[in-house]
Amino acid sequence: MPLTWTLLILSGLIYPAIYIAYRRRLNYKRLETRRILAHGSTFAAYAKAFSGESTPDQTADKLFDFYYAGRAYVLPLLLNILVTCGACAVVLIWFGWPLGLQIVEERAAHIPRECASALVGAYMWGLYDILQRCETIDLSPISLQYIWLRMLLAPALAPLIGGAFTDTLKPLLGFAIGTFPIAALQDFIKRQAKDKFNLAGSAEPTEGPTLNQLEGMTDGMLTRLLNEGYESVQQLANADPFKLLLKTNLDWKTVLDLIDQAILFDYTGPSGVSLRTIGIRGTIELATIEQDLLSDDVTAVADAKKLVAVVATKLGQDEAGVRNLVKNAFEDVQVNLLWDLWGDEEVKKDDPTDEPDPAVSSPPAMLRDQTGK
């Protein structure tokens, strides 16, 4: 019996143990955010587009604590400990390990086998998910909340799904159900409710999925964005790049590129994909056309006008419309921010006394200062 209680307690204590080890790695994310914000004019550009604190470090700390403050982990850790210990007690009783609690053992013995198997599947898959997120420095408080929620939801659904299967397959099916993501279980419940009770969805038309039309949008990346609440290109186009970095743990360049592509999609729709063949993957490349049109270089202006004609052909629009498009892209606050952030990573010099490279495009904010536009 002491061994049974030891296993019971250890099954729950594994969560705070993993979190303590993870917290050391999580500090890297705070330092990376500070580094990016403190580089060049990044902080000034970010503060102009979004609210910022008085210093880059204070802004980075505020953003970090919004998602990863230590106090935010207390409740999900406690809930995981309680639910896991209860689930472990049920499984141990099913395997004949007594706890010395007669009433609990009698009730646990009546739980269907597929429910006990679902608890095991949910627990094992939950640990796998936690360890995987620790590896990618992506273990947020809400991801921990989904662990205990799945451990409650999976055994409740196991008898409903396993009714059509034989008794020998029910335990295996229960284990498999425990490994399903919350979204998959939610979809199953919706389908069953719709089929059995003839519940119709919303009569209002909804926009189809568009995130999958962005270049580089793999299944894993799409799932990560959906889990963080980014369901449409429009949401991604207006996202705070630093919040997106902290929430998804994607590479900084990938974050900027996805938002840049999303803004272009917002402006042009699916037809904007055709612009990739002429080197325009995002709105920054589109905005550089307006920069060239405003240039004093006659050759650059001529080339920009030719490019406007090509873009008009690709999009099926007249040139006047494309001129308005590139002008709006050039003046878009979010595009200006992305251009500054991208430039700080690749273009701008660490030494303020260095002369700018004339072969490199300047950010639009700098250009407007020079031209008075």
Secondary structure by P-SEA (a helix, b strand, c coil): caaaaaaaaaaaaaaaaaaaaaaaaaaaaaaaaaaaaaccaaaaaaaaaccccccaaaaaaaaaaaccccccaaaaaaaaaaaaaaaaaaaaaaaccccccaaaaaaaaaccaaaaaaaaaaaaaaaaaaaaaaaaccccaaaaaaaaaaaaaaaaacccccccccccaaaaaaaaaaaccaaaaaaaaaaaaaaacccccccbbbbcccccccccccaaaaaaaaaaccccaaaaaaccaaaaaaaccccaaaaaaaaaaaaaaaacccccccccccccccaaaaaaaaaaaacccaaaaaaaaaaaaaaaaaacccaaaaaaaaaaaaacaaaaaaaaaaaaaccccccccccccccccccaaaaaaaacc
